[in-house]
């Protein structure tokens, strides 16, 4: 859903004319824009206090340039960026769809085959992102769009530019409590691709249960639980519990990786594990094409979303559909 521009919003950024507001997040505001060639784009701007941070613009420039090299099928292509602008910004392809958080809020937890398919797609997206030398650092349900062509990961190539530590000197968290990895919180070990695997496990747990694996609470409580307590996985279906628990291991080196082939260390890889289940895309029914749903999830999908909304203060979940009313994906 797009909101009108407000007084004080820029009319254009670079050659992109802004059409409305799509949402906001920890980094800044997100606008819907149109290029001179007529292409719709999502334009993400940077908060003034981040733009004023020493070395931020140089890190932003490097990471934006690297993000352009990400070409995976399950990511949103980075099209342009201007780190030197008074308001630094980055433009990605606009993808009509609904965030995973809204999809689950509207229709309830996903079935096991659909969670498996979602996991395989997200593992492919992370493989593409990591292959470009990036760590997402903020994978969460509102950074996953469910589109007619399958799930897409958005907002990559930015979170790493926000700083090298999980918490800045001012105490700002880089990442979302409830999905952030322990090492991003404590700073006891480098933040590597394994941090994204931890977040992937939390996202899949949410998709399967409709709840955050570390529960609800204040920022401090969620950070403490991520570091010191085990996630609540009792409601995760047994077929998925082992994979998700492995992703949520406190030790980065003990988590599975996301590549296609088995690693030399013998650790199982996420894509291979989840691929053992169904291959239907989230939001599809019978094999052969997108399901043309009529329920709340389908209506939300048609509206589209590039919004935030995870962690403390996120909107509560809508009441799930009654048993037997949710459509199921074909195995």
C-alpha positions in Angstrom: 0.0 0.0 0.0 1.4 3.4 -1.0 0.8 6.6 1.1 1.0 10.1 -0.4 4.1 12.1 -0.2 4.1 14.6 2.7 5.4 18.1 2.9 9.2 17.9 3.4 9.5 14.7 1.3 11.8 15.0 -1.7 10.0 15.2 -5.1 12.8 13.3 -6.8 16.1 11.6 -5.9 18.6 11.6 -8.8 16.6 10.9 -11.9 13.9 9.0 -10.0 10.6 10.9 -9.5 9.0 9.9 -6.2 5.3 8.9 -6.3 4.5 8.0 -2.7 5.6 6.4 0.6 5.9 2.6 0.8 7.1 2.4 4.5 9.9 3.0 6.9 12.6 1.0 8.7 15.6 1.3 10.8 17.8 2.7 8.0 15.3 5.3 6.7 12.2 5.8 4.6 11.2 3.8 1.5 9.5 5.5 -1.4 7.8 4.3 -4.6 9.5 6.0 -7.6 9.5 6.0 -11.4 12.7 6.2 -13.5 12.9 8.4 -16.6 12.4 5.2 -18.6 9.1 4.5 -16.8 10.3 1.6 -14.5 8.8 1.5 -11.0 11.5 1.3 -8.3 11.6 1.2 -4.5 13.9 4.0 -3.2 15.4 3.5 0.2 16.8 6.6 1.9 19.1 6.9 4.9 18.4 8.7 8.2 20.3 11.9 8.7 22.1 10.6 11.8 23.4 7.6 9.9 24.5 9.7 7.0 26.5 11.9 9.4 28.3 8.8 10.9 32.0 8.9 10.2 32.9 6.6 7.3 29.3 5.6 6.7 29.1 7.0 3.2 32.2 5.2 2.1 31.0 1.9 3.5 27.6 2.6 1.9 29.2 3.2 -1.5 31.2 0.0 -1.4 28.3 -2.1 -0.3 25.9 -0.6 -2.8 28.4 -1.3 -5.6 28.8 -4.9 -4.4 25.0 -5.3 -4.1 24.6 -4.5 -7.8 26.5 -7.8 -8.5 23.7 -9.8 -6.8 21.6 -11.3 -9.6 19.9 -14.2 -7.9 16.3 -15.1 -8.9 15.1 -14.6 -5.4 16.5 -11.2 -4.7 15.4 -7.6 -5.7 17.9 -6.2 -8.2 19.8 -3.0 -7.1 19.5 -0.5 -9.9 21.1 2.7 -8.8 22.5 4.5 -5.7 23.9 7.8 -4.7 26.0 7.7 -1.5 27.1 11.3 -2.0 23.6 12.8 -2.1 22.6 15.0 0.9 20.1 12.2 1.5 21.9 9.0 0.5 19.6 6.6 -1.3 19.5 3.3 -3.1 17.0 2.1 -5.7 15.9 -1.5 -6.2 13.4 -3.1 -8.5 9.8 -2.6 -7.2 8.2 -6.0 -6.6 4.4 -6.1 -6.2 3.7 -8.5 -3.4 3.1 -8.8 0.3 5.7 -9.3 3.1 5.9 -12.7 4.7 4.9 -11.1 8.0 1.6 -9.8 6.5 1.0 -13.1 4.6 1.2 -15.1 7.8 -0.8 -12.6 9.7 -3.6 -12.7 7.1 -3.8 -16.5 6.5 -2.0 -18.2 9.4 1.2 -20.3 9.5 2.4 -21.9 6.3 2.2 -25.7 5.7 5.3 -27.8 5.9 5.7 -28.1 2.1 5.4 -24.4 1.6 7.9 -23.7 4.5 10.4 -26.1 2.8 9.9 -24.3 -0.5 10.4 -20.9 1.2 13.5 -22.1 2.9 15.0 -23.3 -0.4 14.3 -20.0 -2.1 15.7 -18.0 0.8 18.8 -20.2 0.9 19.3 -19.5 -2.8 18.9 -15.8 -2.2 21.5 -15.8 0.6 23.9 -17.8 -1.6 23.7 -15.0 -4.2 24.1 -12.3 -1.6 27.1 -14.0 0.1 28.6 -14.6 -3.3 28.8 -10.9 -3.9 30.7 -10.5 -0.6 27.8 -9.2 1.4 26.2 -10.2 4.6 22.5 -9.2 4.9 22.4 -8.8 8.7 18.7 -8.1 8.8 16.8 -11.0 7.3 13.3 -11.0 8.8 9.7 -11.6 7.7 9.2 -8.0 6.6 12.3 -8.3 4.4 10.9 -11.2 2.5 8.3 -10.4 -0.2 5.9 -13.1 -1.4 5.3 -12.3 -5.1 3.6 -14.1 -8.0 7.0 -15.3 -9.0 8.0 -16.6 -5.6 9.7 -15.1 -2.5 12.2 -12.3 -2.9 14.7 -11.1 -0.3 15.0 -7.3 -0.1 17.2 -4.7 1.7 20.5 -6.6 1.2 23.8 -4.8 0.8 22.7 -2.1 3.2 22.7 -3.6 6.7 26.4 -4.4 6.6 27.1 -0.8 5.7 25.6 0.4 8.9 28.6 -0.6 11.0 31.0 -3.5 11.7 29.6 -4.3 15.1 26.2 -5.5 16.1 25.5 -2.5 18.3 26.9 1.0 17.5 28.6 3.3 20.0 25.3 5.1 20.4 23.5 1.8 21.2 21.6 1.4 18.0 21.0 -2.2 17.0 22.0 -3.3 13.5 19.4 -5.9 12.9 16.0 -6.8 14.4 15.7 -8.3 17.9 14.3 -11.8 17.7 16.0 -12.4 14.4 19.5 -11.1 15.1 22.3 -13.6 15.7 24.1 -13.8 19.1 27.4 -12.6 17.7 25.8 -9.5 16.3 24.8 -8.7 19.9 27.9 -9.6 21.8 30.6 -8.7 19.3 32.5 -11.8 20.6 33.1 -13.1 17.1 33.1 -11.7 13.5 29.7 -11.3 11.8 29.8 -13.7 8.8 27.4 -15.4 6.6 26.5 -17.6 9.6 24.6 -14.6 11.0 22.2 -14.8 8.1 21.7 -18.5 8.6 20.6 -17.8 12.2 18.1 -15.2 10.9 16.9 -17.7 8.3 16.1 -20.2 11.0 14.1 -17.6 12.9 12.2 -16.6 9.7 11.3 -20.2 9.0 10.2 -20.8 12.6 7.9 -17.7 12.2 6.6 -19.0 8.9 5.8 -22.4 10.4 4.2 -21.2 13.6 3.2 -17.5 13.2 5.3 -16.6 16.2 8.8 -15.3 16.7 11.0 -18.2 18.1 12.3 -16.0 20.9 8.8 -14.8 21.9 7.7 -11.2 22.5 9.1 -8.6 24.8 11.3 -5.5 25.0 14.5 -5.1 23.0 16.6 -6.0 26.0 14.6 -9.2 26.7 14.8 -10.4 23.1 18.5 -9.7 22.9 19.1 -11.6 26.2 17.1 -14.6 25.0 18.9 -14.8 21.7 22.3 -15.0 23.5 21.4 -17.1 26.5 18.2 -19.0 26.0 17.1 -21.7 23.5 14.4 -20.8 20.9 10.8 -22.0 21.5 10.4 -24.6 18.8 7.8 -26.8 20.4 5.1 -25.8 17.8 7.4 -26.2 14.8 6.4 -29.4 12.9 8.8 -32.2 13.5 9.8 -32.4 9.9 11.3 -28.9 10.1 12.5 -28.7 13.7 15.9 -30.2 13.2 16.8 -27.9 10.3 15.5 -24.8 12.1 17.3 -25.7 15.4 20.5 -26.2 13.5 20.2 -22.7 12.0 19.6 -21.2 15.4 22.6 -22.8 17.0 24.4 -20.2 19.3 27.8 -21.1 17.8 28.2 -19.7 14.3 30.5 -22.5 13.3 27.9 -25.1 14.1 25.2 -23.7 11.9 24.6 -25.2 8.4 25.7 -23.2 5.4 23.4 -22.2 2.6 25.3 -23.5 -0.5 24.1 -26.3 -2.8 26.9 -28.8 -2.2 28.1 -30.5 1.0 31.0 -28.6 2.6 34.4 -30.1 3.3 33.6 -30.0 7.0 30.6 -32.3 6.5 28.0 -29.9 7.8 24.6 -30.3 6.0 23.6 -27.4 3.8 20.3 -25.6 4.1 19.3 -25.7 0.4 19.9 -29.5 0.2 17.9 -30.2 3.4 14.9 -28.1 2.6 14.9 -29.3 -1.0 13.9 -32.8 0.2 10.4 -31.6 0.7 7.8 -30.0 -1.6 8.9 -27.6 -4.4 5.7 -25.5 -4.7 6.3 -21.8 -4.3 4.7 -20.0 -1.4 1.4 -18.7 -2.6 0.8 -21.5 -5.2 -1.5 -24.4 -5.2 -1.5 -27.0 -7.9 1.7 -27.3 -9.9 1.8 -25.1 -12.9 1.2 -21.5 -11.7 0.3 -19.0 -9.0 -2.9 -19.7 -7.1 -5.5 -17.0 -7.7 -6.7 -16.8 -4.1 -9.6 -14.7 -2.9 -8.9 -14.7 0.8 -7.1 -12.0 2.9 -3.6 -13.2 2.0 -4.4 -12.9 -1.7 -5.9 -9.4 -1.2 -2.8 -8.3 0.8 -0.6 -9.7 -1.9 -2.3 -7.7 -4.6 -1.8 -4.5 -2.7 1.9 -4.9 -2.5 4.3 -4.0 0.3 7.9 -2.9 0.8 7.3 -2.1 4.5 9.1 -2.9 7.8 7.4 -4.2 10.9 9.2 -6.9 12.8 10.5 -7.0 16.3 9.2 -5.1 19.3 6.3 -2.8 18.4 5.3 -4.7 15.3 1.6 -4.9 14.6 -0.1 -8.0 16.2 -0.9 -10.9 14.0 -4.4 -11.1 12.5 -6.5 -14.0 13.6 -5.6 -17.1 11.5 -8.1 -18.8 9.2 -10.3 -21.4 10.8 -9.1 -25.0 10.4 -9.9 -26.4 7.1 -10.3 -23.0 5.4 -6.7 -22.3 4.5 -5.7 -23.6 1.1 -2.8 -26.0 1.1 0.1 -26.3 -1.3 0.4 -29.5 -3.3 3.2 -31.8 -2.2 
